[in-house]
């Protein structure tokens, strides 16, 4: 069973208390964007086999959204962090690189 730590209320909870929200750190497109950009925002997701950063909501707890970095293969959780954060914190990135040295954050140059 997947266990995640809610960074807001500090509880360690299993997936039955959570609601998955899909891929994190998406570039959002709205009014004024092209049809192709908006379609991509709505429907195109990476769904990788391996390390993935996702949105989760502590549905049966504090109700807040947060982000989690985990492996979709092993369910290993590298860490969770606040939803307003622009990229995974350095300590989480280090944990990921310890398992996969070739992993790079998309936001890196």
N, CA, C and O atoms as a MOPAC input file, in Angstrom:
PM7 MOZYME 1SCF
protein

 N      0.84500 1    -1.19000 1     0.00000 1
 C      0.00000 1     0.00000 1     0.00000 1
 C      0.88200 1     1.24300 1     0.00000 1
 O      1.91800 1     1.28600 1     0.66400 1
 N      0.46700 1     2.22300 1    -0.73500 1
 C      1.20000 1     3.48200 1    -0.83400 1
 C      0.94100 1     4.32200 1     0.41700 1
 O     -0.20700 1     4.56900 1     0.78800 1
 N      2.01600 1     4.75200 1     1.05300 1
 C      1.93700 1     5.62400 1     2.23000 1
 C      2.62600 1     6.94300 1     1.89600 1
 O      3.75200 1     6.96000 1     1.39800 1
 N      1.93000 1     8.05600 1     2.17900 1
 C      2.49000 1     9.37900 1     1.93200 1
 C      2.39000 1    10.22600 1     3.19500 1
 O      1.50900 1    10.01600 1     4.02900 1
 N      3.29500 1    11.17500 1     3.32400 1
 C      3.31500 1    12.10600 1     4.45500 1
 C      2.70000 1    13.42600 1     3.99500 1
 O      3.17500 1    14.03200 1     3.03500 1
 N      1.65400 1    13.86800 1     4.67200 1
 C      1.04500 1    15.15900 1     4.33800 1
 C      1.91500 1    16.26200 1     4.94200 1
 O      2.05600 1    16.33700 1     6.16200 1
 N      2.50400 1    17.12400 1     4.09600 1
 C      3.37800 1    18.16900 1     4.62400 1
 C      2.64000 1    19.27600 1     5.37400 1
 O      3.27500 1    20.09900 1     6.03300 1
 N      1.32200 1    19.30800 1     5.28400 1
 C      0.54700 1    20.35500 1     5.95400 1
 C      0.14500 1    19.96300 1     7.36300 1
 O      0.38700 1    20.71300 1     8.30800 1
 N     -0.46600 1    18.80000 1     7.51500 1
 C     -0.93100 1    18.40000 1     8.85400 1
 C      0.03500 1    17.43800 1     9.53900 1
 O     -0.13900 1    17.11700 1    10.71500 1
 N      1.05600 1    16.97400 1     8.80800 1
 C      2.08900 1    16.13800 1     9.40400 1
 C      1.72500 1    14.67200 1     9.57800 1
 O      2.47500 1    13.92600 1    10.20800 1
 N      0.60000 1    14.24600 1     9.04000 1
 C      0.18700 1    12.85300 1     9.18800 1
 C      0.78200 1    11.97700 1     8.10300 1
 O      0.93100 1    12.40700 1     6.96000 1
 N      1.12600 1    10.73300 1     8.46500 1
 C      1.49100 1     9.71300 1     7.49400 1
 C      0.21000 1     8.94100 1     7.19600 1
 O     -0.37300 1     8.33900 1     8.09700 1
 N     -0.22900 1     8.95400 1     5.94800 1
 C     -1.51800 1     8.35900 1     5.59500 1
 C     -1.37500 1     7.40600 1     4.42200 1
 O     -0.47300 1     7.54700 1     3.59600 1
 N     -2.28200 1     6.42900 1     4.35800 1
 C     -2.25400 1     5.52100 1     3.21900 1
 C     -3.13600 1     6.07900 1     2.10400 1
 O     -3.87600 1     7.04600 1     2.28800 1
 N     -3.03100 1     5.44500 1     0.95800 1
 C     -3.70300 1     5.96900 1    -0.23200 1
 C     -5.22100 1     6.03400 1    -0.11700 1
 O     -5.85900 1     6.74600 1    -0.89200 1
 N     -5.81700 1     5.31200 1     0.82700 1
 C     -7.27500 1     5.36300 1     0.97100 1
 C     -7.74200 1     6.68700 1     1.56600 1
 O     -8.91800 1     7.03100 1     1.44900 1
 N     -6.84400 1     7.43500 1     2.20200 1
 C     -7.18000 1     8.75500 1     2.73500 1
 C     -6.87300 1     9.87000 1     1.74500 1
 O     -7.10100 1    11.04400 1     2.03900 1
 N     -6.35900 1     9.51100 1     0.57900 1
 C     -5.89000 1    10.49100 1    -0.39000 1
 C     -6.68100 1    10.41600 1    -1.68600 1
 O     -7.37700 1     9.43700 1    -1.96000 1
 N     -6.55600 1    11.47000 1    -2.47000 1
 C     -7.13700 1    11.49500 1    -3.81300 1
 C     -6.02200 1    11.88500 1    -4.78100 1
 O     -5.40600 1    12.93900 1    -4.62500 1
 N     -5.76300 1    11.04500 1    -5.77300 1
 C     -4.71100 1    11.33000 1    -6.74900 1
 C     -5.14900 1    12.42700 1    -7.70400 1
 O     -6.29600 1    12.45500 1    -8.15200 1
 N     -4.22200 1    13.33600 1    -8.01200 1
 C     -4.54100 1    14.44800 1    -8.89300 1
 C     -3.73100 1    14.47200 1   -10.17200 1
 O     -3.81300 1    15.43600 1   -10.93300 1
 N     -2.94300 1    13.42600 1   -10.42800 1
 C     -2.19600 1    13.35200 1   -11.67300 1
 C     -0.85800 1    14.05000 1   -11.61700 1
 O     -0.35000 1    14.38700 1   -10.54800 1
 N     -0.30300 1    14.25700 1   -12.78600 1
 C      1.03600 1    14.82400 1   -12.94400 1
 C      1.13300 1    16.22400 1   -12.33800 1
 O      0.21500 1    17.03400 1   -12.46700 1
 N      2.24500 1    16.49200 1   -11.68500 1
 C      2.47800 1    17.79900 1   -11.05700 1
 C      3.29600 1    18.70400 1   -11.97000 1
 O      3.87800 1    18.24900 1   -12.95500 1
 N      3.33000 1    19.96100 1   -11.63900 1
 C      4.14300 1    20.97600 1   -12.31400 1
 C      3.81500 1    21.11400 1   -13.80300 1
 O      4.71400 1    21.25500 1   -14.63300 1
 N      2.54100 1    21.07400 1   -14.12900 1
 C      2.12700 1    21.26600 1   -15.51500 1
 C      2.08200 1    22.75200 1   -15.84400 1
 O      1.72900 1    23.57400 1   -14.99700 1
 N      2.44100 1    23.09000 1   -17.07700 1
 C      2.26300 1    24.45500 1   -17.53800 1
 C      0.81700 1    24.58800 1   -17.98400 1
 O      0.36500 1    23.88400 1   -18.88700 1
 N      0.11000 1    25.48400 1   -17.35300 1
 C     -1.31200 1    25.61400 1   -17.63200 1
 C     -1.57200 1    26.60600 1   -18.76600 1
 O     -0.90400 1    27.63300 1   -18.88900 1
 N     -2.55800 1    26.26800 1   -19.58400 1
 C     -2.97000 1    27.13000 1   -20.68100 1
 C     -4.44400 1    27.42800 1   -20.51500 1
 O     -5.23000 1    26.53800 1   -20.18900 1
 N     -4.82000 1    28.66400 1   -20.73400 1
 C     -6.20900 1    29.05100 1   -20.57400 1
 C     -6.66900 1    29.93800 1   -21.70500 1
 O     -6.24500 1    29.75900 1   -22.84700 1
 N     -7.53100 1    30.89400 1   -21.40600 1
 C     -8.04100 1    31.79300 1   -22.44500 1
 C     -6.90700 1    32.47600 1   -23.19400 1
 O     -5.92700 1    32.92300 1   -22.59800 1
 N     -7.05700 1    32.54600 1   -24.49800 1
 C     -6.04000 1    33.18800 1   -25.32600 1
 C     -4.96400 1    32.24400 1   -25.83300 1
 O     -4.13400 1    32.63800 1   -26.65200 1
 N     -4.96500 1    31.01300 1   -25.36300 1
 C     -3.96300 1    30.04900 1   -25.83800 1
 C     -4.47300 1    29.37200 1   -27.11100 1
 O     -5.65600 1    29.44300 1   -27.44300 1
 N     -3.56600 1    28.72500 1   -27.79900 1
 C     -3.97100 1    28.02600 1   -29.02200 1
 C     -4.75600 1    26.76900 1   -28.65700 1
 O     -4.64700 1    26.26000 1   -27.54200 1
 N     -5.53700 1    26.28200 1   -29.59700 1
 C     -6.29300 1    25.04800 1   -29.36200 1
 C     -5.36000 1    23.88600 1   -29.06500 1
 O     -5.67200 1    23.04500 1   -28.22200 1
 N     -4.21000 1    23.82500 1   -29.74800 1
 C     -3.25300 1    22.74500 1   -29.54600 1
 C     -2.66000 1    22.77800 1   -28.13500 1
 O     -2.52300 1    21.73800 1   -27.49100 1
 N     -2.30500 1    23.98800 1   -27.65100 1
 C     -1.76100 1    24.11600 1   -26.29300 1
 C     -2.79100 1    23.71700 1   -25.25000 1
 O     -2.47000 1    23.01100 1   -24.29500 1
 N     -4.02600 1    24.16700 1   -25.42900 1
 C     -5.07700 1    23.84800 1   -24.45600 1
 C     -5.39100 1    22.35500 1   -24.47500 1
 O     -5.58000 1    21.75000 1   -23.42000 1
 N     -5.44900 1    21.76000 1   -25.65900 1
 C     -5.68700 1    20.32100 1   -25.77000 1
 C     -4.56400 1    19.53900 1   -25.08100 1
 O     -4.82500 1    18.56700 1   -24.37100 1
 N     -3.33500 1    19.96000 1   -25.28900 1
 C     -2.18300 1    19.30300 1   -24.66100 1
 C     -2.27400 1    19.40300 1   -23.13900 1
 O     -2.01900 1    18.42500 1   -22.43500 1
 N     -2.63300 1    20.57200 1   -22.63400 1
 C     -2.78900 1    20.76300 1   -21.18600 1
 C     -3.85900 1    19.83300 1   -20.61800 1
 O     -3.67100 1    19.24900 1   -19.55100 1
 N     -4.96600 1    19.69600 1   -21.31600 1
 C     -6.06900 1    18.87900 1   -20.80100 1
 C     -5.81300 1    17.38000 1   -20.88400 1
 O     -6.19600 1    16.64100 1   -19.97700 1
 N     -5.17400 1    16.92000 1   -21.95000 1
 C     -5.16500 1    15.48500 1   -22.22500 1
 C     -3.80300 1    14.79800 1   -22.24900 1
 O     -3.74500 1    13.58100 1   -22.07300 1
 N     -2.71700 1    15.51600 1   -22.45500 1
 C     -1.41600 1    14.86500 1   -22.61600 1
 C     -0.68700 1    14.80200 1   -21.28100 1
 O     -0.42200 1    15.82800 1   -20.65300 1
 N     -0.36700 1    13.58300 1   -20.85800 1
 C      0.38100 1    13.35600 1   -19.62000 1
 C      1.51700 1    12.39300 1   -19.89700 1
 O      1.45200 1    11.61100 1   -20.84500 1
 N      2.56000 1    12.44200 1   -19.07800 1
 C      3.73600 1    11.62100 1   -19.31900 1
 C      3.54400 1    10.16100 1   -18.93100 1
 O      3.90400 1     9.27600 1   -19.70700 1
 N      2.98900 1     9.88300 1   -17.76000 1
 C      2.75300 1     8.52300 1   -17.29500 1
 C      3.99800 1     7.64000 1   -17.41900 1
 O      3.95000 1     6.60000 1   -18.07600 1
 N      5.11000 1     8.04000 1   -16.79700 1
 C      6.34700 1     7.29100 1   -16.96900 1
 C      6.39300 1     6.00300 1   -16.13700 1
 O      5.69700 1     5.85900 1   -15.13200 1
 N      7.21800 1     5.10000 1   -16.58400 1
 C      7.55600 1     3.93400 1   -15.78100 1
 C      8.82800 1     4.32800 1   -15.05800 1
 O      9.89900 1     4.37800 1   -15.66200 1
 N      8.71900 1     4.60700 1   -13.77900 1
 C      9.87400 1     5.07500 1   -13.01300 1
 C      9.50300 1     6.25300 1   -12.13800 1
 O      8.40200 1     6.30700 1   -11.59000 1
 N     10.41100 1     7.18700 1   -12.00800 1
 C     10.24600 1     8.31700 1   -11.08700 1
 C      9.28400 1     9.34200 1   -11.68000 1
 O      9.37100 1     9.71600 1   -12.85000 1
 N      8.35800 1     9.78000 1   -10.82000 1
 C      7.26600 1    10.64500 1   -11.26400 1
 C      6.90300 1    11.58800 1   -10.12200 1
 O      6.94500 1    11.19800 1    -8.95600 1
 N      6.54600 1    12.82900 1   -10.45500 1
 C      6.08700 1    13.79700 1    -9.45500 1
 C      4.59500 1    14.00500 1    -9.68200 1
 O      4.16100 1    14.34000 1   -10.78400 1
 N      3.81100 1    13.79800 1    -8.61200 1
 C      2.35200 1    13.79000 1    -8.72700 1
 C      1.69900 1    14.72000 1    -7.71300 1
 O      2.30000 1    15.09900 1    -6.70700 1
 N      0.45900 1    15.07500 1    -8.00400 1
 C     -0.37300 1    15.86200 1    -7.08500 1
 C     -1.24000 1    14.89700 1    -6.28100 1
 O     -1.77100 1    13.92900 1    -6.82600 1
 N     -1.37900 1    15.16200 1    -4.99400 1
 C     -2.24600 1    14.36800 1    -4.12500 1
 C     -3.02100 1    15.30000 1    -3.21500 1
 O     -2.52800 1    16.35900 1    -2.82900 1
 N     -4.23700 1    14.90100 1    -2.87400 1
 C     -5.07000 1    15.67800 1    -1.94400 1
 C     -5.35300 1    14.81100 1    -0.72000 1
 O     -5.77300 1    13.66100 1    -0.84500 1
 N     -5.11900 1    15.37300 1     0.45400 1
 C     -5.41200 1    14.67000 1     1.70400 1
 C     -6.92300 1    14.76900 1     1.94800 1
 O     -7.38500 1    15.52800 1     2.80000 1
 N     -7.66500 1    13.98800 1     1.18300 1
 C     -9.12500 1    14.09900 1     1.11800 1
 C     -9.81400 1    13.85500 1     2.44800 1
 O    -10.75800 1    14.57000 1     2.78500 1
 N     -9.37200 1    12.87100 1     3.21000 1
 C    -10.02000 1    12.54300 1     4.47800 1
 C     -9.20200 1    13.02200 1     5.66200 1
 O     -9.19000 1    12.39600 1     6.72200 1
 N     -8.52200 1    14.13300 1     5.46900 1
 C     -7.72700 1    14.74800 1     6.51900 1
 C     -7.89200 1    16.25000 1     6.42800 1
 O     -9.00000 1    16.77400 1     6.54000 1
 N     -6.78000 1    16.94000 1     6.22400 1
 C     -6.81200 1    18.40300 1     6.18100 1
 C     -7.40400 1    18.94800 1     4.88400 1
 O     -7.75700 1    20.12600 1     4.82000 1
 N     -7.52100 1    18.11200 1     3.84600 1
 C     -8.13800 1    18.53200 1     2.59200 1
 C     -7.22700 1    19.28100 1     1.64200 1
 O     -7.67600 1    19.71200 1     0.58000 1
 N     -5.95200 1    19.45200 1     1.99200 1
 C     -5.05000 1    20.24900 1     1.16000 1
 C     -4.33700 1    19.40400 1     0.10900 1
 O     -4.11800 1    18.20500 1     0.28400 1
 N     -3.98100 1    20.07600 1    -0.99300 1
 C     -3.21200 1    19.45800 1    -2.06800 1
 C     -1.73300 1    19.55500 1    -1.74500 1
 O     -1.27400 1    20.56600 1    -1.21100 1
 N     -0.97900 1    18.50100 1    -2.06800 1
 C      0.47200 1    18.51800 1    -1.93100 1
 C      1.06600 1    17.70100 1    -3.06600 1
 O      0.33800 1    17.06100 1    -3.82500 1
 N      2.39200 1    17.72200 1    -3.18200 1
 C      3.08000 1    17.02100 1    -4.25600 1
 C      3.94000 1    15.90800 1    -3.66900 1
 O      4.45800 1    16.02800 1    -2.56000 1
 N      4.08400 1    14.82400 1    -4.42800 1
 C      4.88700 1    13.68100 1    -3.98900 1
 C      5.75700 1    13.20700 1    -5.13800 1
 O      5.30100 1    13.11000 1    -6.27700 1
 N      7.02100 1    12.91000 1    -4.83100 1
 C      7.93900 1    12.30500 1    -5.79400 1
 C      8.06100 1    10.83700 1    -5.42300 1
 O      8.40700 1    10.49700 1    -4.29200 1
 N      7.77200 1     9.96300 1    -6.39700 1
 C      7.82100 1     8.53100 1    -6.10500 1
 C      8.13400 1     7.74100 1    -7.36100 1
 O      8.08300 1     8.26100 1    -8.47600 1
 N      8.45700 1     6.47800 1    -7.15700 1
 C      8.68700 1     5.56800 1    -8.26900 1
 C      7.39000 1     4.82700 1    -8.55300 1
 O      6.78200 1     4.25900 1    -7.64600 1
 N      6.97100 1     4.83300 1    -9.80600 1
 C      5.75400 1     4.11200 1   -10.17600 1
 C      6.01100 1     2.61300 1   -10.29300 1
 O      5.06700 1     1.83100 1   -10.40500 1
 N      7.28100 1     2.20400 1   -10.26800 1
 C      7.63300 1     0.78800 1   -10.35900 1
 C      7.68300 1     0.15100 1    -8.97000 1
 O      7.06700 1    -0.88700 1    -8.73100 1
 N      8.42500 1     0.78600 1    -8.05700 1
 C      8.64400 1     0.20700 1    -6.72600 1
 C      7.74200 1     0.80200 1    -5.64700 1
 O      7.67900 1     0.27100 1    -4.53800 1
 N      7.04600 1     1.89200 1    -5.95500 1
 C      6.24100 1     2.67500 1    -5.00300 1
 C      7.09400 1     3.34700 1    -3.93100 1
 O      6.55400 1     3.83700 1    -2.93900 1
 N      8.42400 1     3.38000 1    -4.11000 1
 C      9.28800 1     4.09200 1    -3.17000 1
 C      8.94900 1     5.57600 1    -3.22300 1
 O      8.88700 1     6.16800 1    -4.30000 1
 N      8.73300 1     6.16600 1    -2.06400 1
 C      8.41100 1     7.58800 1    -1.97100 1
 C      9.68100 1     8.33900 1    -1.57500 1
 O     10.29100 1     8.04500 1    -0.54700 1
 N     10.06700 1     9.30400 1    -2.39200 1
 C     11.27700 1    10.07900 1    -2.13400 1
 C     10.98800 1    11.29400 1    -1.26400 1
 O     11.90000 1    11.85200 1    -0.65200 1
 N      9.74500 1    11.70100 1    -1.20800 1
 C      9.36000 1    12.81000 1    -0.35000 1
 C      8.09900 1    13.49500 1    -0.84000 1
 O      7.65600 1    13.29800 1    -1.97200 1
 N      7.53800 1    14.30100 1     0.03800 1
 C      6.36200 1    15.10200 1    -0.28500 1
 C      6.67600 1    16.55400 1     0.05900 1
 O      7.54000 1    16.83500 1     0.88900 1
 N      5.96000 1    17.47300 1    -0.59300 1
 C      6.21000 1    18.88800 1    -0.34800 1
 C      4.98500 1    19.70600 1    -0.74300 1
 O      4.06600 1    19.20500 1    -1.39100 1
 N      4.99200 1    20.96400 1    -0.34200 1
 C      3.85000 1    21.85100 1    -0.54800 1
 C      3.53600 1    22.04100 1    -2.02900 1
 O      4.43800 1    22.08900 1    -2.86500 1
 N      2.25600 1    22.14900 1    -2.33900 1
 C      1.79200 1    22.27700 1    -3.71800 1
 C      2.26000 1    23.57200 1    -4.37800 1
 O      2.35600 1    23.62800 1    -5.60400 1
 N      2.54900 1    24.59500 1    -3.61000 1
 C      2.94600 1    25.88400 1    -4.18200 1
 C      4.42100 1    25.92000 1    -4.58000 1
 O      4.87800 1    26.91800 1    -5.13700 1
 N      5.16700 1    24.86200 1    -4.30700 1
 C      6.59400 1    24.80300 1    -4.60600 1
 C      6.80300 1    24.60900 1    -6.10300 1
 O      6.12900 1    23.78700 1    -6.72400 1
 N      7.73000 1    25.36000 1    -6.68300 1
 C      7.95000 1    25.34200 1    -8.13400 1
 C      8.71300 1    24.11200 1    -8.61800 1
 O      8.58700 1    23.73500 1    -9.78300 1
 N      9.50200 1    23.47900 1    -7.74600 1
 C     10.26600 1    22.29500 1    -8.12900 1
 C     10.50100 1    21.44800 1    -6.88000 1
 O     10.38200 1    21.95000 1    -5.76200 1
 N     10.83300 1    20.16900 1    -7.05900 1
 C     11.10200 1    19.34000 1    -5.88200 1
 C     12.26100 1    19.92100 1    -5.06900 1
 O     13.25800 1    20.34700 1    -5.65200 1
 N     12.15400 1    19.94800 1    -3.73900 1
 C     13.23700 1    20.46300 1    -2.90100 1
 C     14.53900 1    19.69100 1    -3.13500 1
 O     14.52000 1    18.53900 1    -3.57000 1
 N     15.65200 1    20.33000 1    -2.84500 1
 C     16.97400 1    19.75000 1    -3.09900 1
 C     17.15700 1    18.39200 1    -2.42500 1
 O     17.74700 1    17.48900 1    -3.01900 1
 N     16.66200 1    18.23100 1    -1.19400 1
 C     16.85200 1    16.95000 1    -0.50200 1
 C     16.11700 1    15.81000 1    -1.21100 1
 O     16.61100 1    14.68200 1    -1.24100 1
 N     14.95800 1    16.09100 1    -1.77500 1
 C     14.20600 1    15.07500 1    -2.52300 1
 C     14.93300 1    14.76100 1    -3.82800 1
 O     15.02800 1    13.59700 1    -4.21600 1
 N     15.44200 1    15.77700 1    -4.50300 1
 C     16.18900 1    15.54000 1    -5.72900 1
 C     17.43400 1    14.69300 1    -5.46500 1
 O     17.78100 1    13.84100 1    -6.28300 1
 N     18.10600 1    14.91300 1    -4.34100 1
 C     19.28100 1    14.11200 1    -3.97300 1
 C     18.89700 1    12.65100 1    -3.74100 1
 O     19.61300 1    11.74700 1    -4.17300 1
 N     17.77600 1    12.41500 1    -3.06400 1
 C     17.31400 1    11.04100 1    -2.82900 1
 C     17.01200 1    10.33400 1    -4.14500 1
 O     17.31800 1     9.15200 1    -4.30500 1
 N     16.41700 1    11.05300 1    -5.07700 1
 C     16.10400 1    10.47300 1    -6.37800 1
 C     17.38800 1    10.13900 1    -7.12600 1
 O     17.51200 1     9.05600 1    -7.69800 1
 N     18.34300 1    11.06800 1    -7.12300 1
 C     19.60200 1    10.83200 1    -7.84700 1
 C     20.42600 1     9.71400 1    -7.21600 1
 O     21.25200 1     9.10400 1    -7.89500 1
 N     20.22000 1     9.43600 1    -5.93600 1
 C     20.91200 1     8.30600 1    -5.29900 1
 C     20.43300 1     6.98300 1    -5.90200 1
 O     21.19300 1     6.01600 1    -5.96200 1
 N     19.18100 1     6.93800 1    -6.34600 1
 C     18.60600 1     5.74400 1    -6.96200 1
 C     18.81600 1     5.76000 1    -8.47400 1
 O     19.09100 1     4.72300 1    -9.07800 1
 N     18.68600 1     6.94100 1    -9.08100 1
 C     18.81200 1     7.09100 1   -10.53300 1
 C     19.70300 1     8.28900 1   -10.84000 1
 O     19.20400 1     9.40700 1   -10.96900 1
 N     21.02700 1     8.07700 1   -10.96100 1
 C     21.96900 1     9.19000 1   -11.17400 1
 C     21.70100 1     9.99400 1   -12.44400 1
 O     22.12500 1    11.14600 1   -12.53900 1
 N     21.00900 1     9.41300 1   -13.41600 1
 C     20.73400 1    10.11200 1   -14.67100 1
 C     19.47900 1    10.97900 1   -14.62600 1
 O     19.19700 1    11.71500 1   -15.57100 1
 N     18.72300 1    10.89300 1   -13.52600 1
 C     17.48300 1    11.65700 1   -13.41700 1
 C     17.79800 1    13.13700 1   -13.34900 1
 O     18.70500 1    13.55200 1   -12.62800 1
 N     17.04800 1    13.93900 1   -14.10200 1
 C     17.16800 1    15.39100 1   -14.02800 1
 C     15.76900 1    15.98100 1   -13.90500 1
 O     14.80200 1    15.46800 1   -14.46900 1
 N     15.69200 1    17.04600 1   -13.17000 1
 C     14.43600 1    17.76300 1   -13.02500 1
 C     14.18100 1    18.52300 1   -14.31700 1
 O     15.08400 1    19.17700 1   -14.84000 1
 N     12.96600 1    18.44400 1   -14.83500 1
 C     12.60400 1    19.08800 1   -16.10200 1
 C     12.88600 1    20.57900 1   -16.09600 1
 O     13.18600 1    21.16200 1   -17.13700 1
 N     12.79000 1    21.19900 1   -14.92600 1
 C     13.00000 1    22.63800 1   -14.82400 1
 C     14.46300 1    23.03100 1   -14.88100 1
 O     14.77700 1    24.21800 1   -14.96100 1
 N     15.37800 1    22.04800 1   -14.84300 1
 C     16.79700 1    22.34700 1   -14.89500 1
 C     17.19400 1    22.70700 1   -16.31800 1
 O     16.60100 1    22.21400 1   -17.27900 1
 N     18.17400 1    23.54800 1   -16.44800 1
 C     18.63500 1    23.97100 1   -17.77800 1
 C     19.41100 1    22.86200 1   -18.47900 1
 O     19.87100 1    23.04800 1   -19.60600 1

